[in-house]
Each structure stands twice: as C-alpha cells, then as structure tokens.
Amino acid sequence: MALTILVVDDSKLARMAVAKVLGGLCPDWTRVEAANADEALAAMHEKTPDLAVLDFNMPGRDGLDVAAQIRGLRPSMPMAVISANHQKEIVDRAHALGAVFLSKPLTEPALRDFLAGAVRQIEAGAA
C-alpha cells in the first residue's frame, strides 16, 4: 500500500533523518515535508496525506497544536508526535489527541512500529 506521509519538523536535519529511515522502510510512499505549523496545515489541504509525524518543539505553534488542528480536519488520521521532552504532561496530551508519542532521537524500530500500526488503522478504516 503506497501512502502519503506528512513529516513536520522545523529542523531540516531532523526531516532528513526521518526521510532516510522512511526511504528504507517504505520506499514507495510519498513524503511531504513541512517546517512549521502553517506549512503543515497547507499540506493537509493540498496533498491530503494519509498519516503524519510531527515534531513537538517548533516555533510558534507546537506539534500538539498542529495535531489538534489536523484531528479537526481528519479525525481518524494516524499521527505521531516526536520529542526529546518526555514529560508526562506532553505524552498524555499526545495520547489525548489520539497520537502516538515517539521519543527523540527517533529510532528505526520505533518508527517502524508506528508505521505498521498506522497502516493497520488505515486499512481497517477502508474496510
């Protein structure tokens, strides 16, 4: 199943790291990148991604704010929020939005597990 994934991080280096792992795990997927909340929301309208990986710590609106806005647009879209900030409040807020919380540095096994769960969720919704 070829999907479109939205990768949102204000760090180009972090987006490149996610892209490298995604290229190995899901080479046929389309990747859409955004450096901030505004670009992410524009991509939601222009590219209609199937799932998203959002950095928590970004200037302006953080990843949880973006996740909440995406949830309003696409209530069942699989999302992951990634952060080096493992405070219970951040993790709980991500889960309350229906997002998976992934720790930075992001590892291939963690991303692979999220992607597998996202594919199952998308397939179940299509059935």
N, C-alpha and C positions, 0 to 999 in steps of 0.2 A: 504494500500500500504506500503510494507516494503522497506525502503530506507536505504542507507548508508550515514552517515553524518561525515564529517571531522571537528574535533574540534582542533583548533590550538591556543595554549597559552603557553608561557614559564613558567607560574605558574602552578604547579601540582594541587595546591589547587583550582585555577580557573577552571581547566579542570574537577576536581571532582565535583565542584558546577554545572557546565553545565551538566555533566553526570547525576547528581541526578535529575535535572529538566527534562532532556530528558527521563530518565527512567520512570518518571511519565506520561509524555505527549505522548511518542512514544515508548512503551516498546518492540515492535517487530523490531525496527530499529537497524541496526548495527552501532556502533560508532567506528571511527578510530581517534586516538589521535596523535598529533604531538606537540613537544615542541619548534620547530623553523621552519624557512623557508625551510631549506634543508629537514627536515623530512616531512614537508607538501608536498613538491613537489615530494618526493619519493612516498609518499602515493597516490598522484594523479595518478602515473603510475602503482603502484602495486595493489591498492584497488579500483580504479575508483569510488570514492564517487559521490553521486548524488547532494549534496549541502555541503556548508561549513560555519562554524562560525570561524572568525579569530580575534584574539586579535590585536589591533593596535600597542601597545607599546611592542616590543620584541627586544632583542639584535640583532645586525646585520641588517638584512632586516626587515622593519616593516610590519605590516599586509596589508597595502595598496600596498607595493611592491609585496607581495605574491599574493594578489588579482589580480594585473595586470598580473602576470605570469600565474595564474590559468585561467584568462579570455582568455589569448592567447591559452591555451590548450583546454578549454571548454567554448566557447563564450556564451552559454546560461545557464550556471550553476548558480543556485541561491546562493548568498553569503551574509553574514552579517559581518560587521566589528564592533567589540565591543571596547569601550574605555571610560575611565573616562575623556578623553580630548575632550571637546565638542566645540572646536574652529571651527568656520565656515569653515575655510580652510580644516580641516580634514573631516568634514561632507560633504563638497562639493566634495572633492577628492573621497570619498567613492561613492557618488552618480554618479560621472562622470564615475566610473568604473562599474556602474550598480549594486552596492552593497547597501544593506540596512545598515544604521548606527544605532547601538543599544548602549545606554548608560550603563555604569557600575555604580553601581552594576546592573548586568543583572537581570531583574525580570521575573518571570514565564509568566505573561501576554505578555510582550514584545517578549519573545522567542516564545510563542505560536502563536502570530500574524505573526511573521516572518516565522515560520514553515508552517502555513496554507497557506500563500502566496506562499511559495516555492513549496508546494505540488500542488497548482493550476497551477503554472508555469510549473512544470514538466509534469503534466497531459495534459496541453494544448500542450506542445511540442511533446508529444507521440501521440496525436490525429491526 
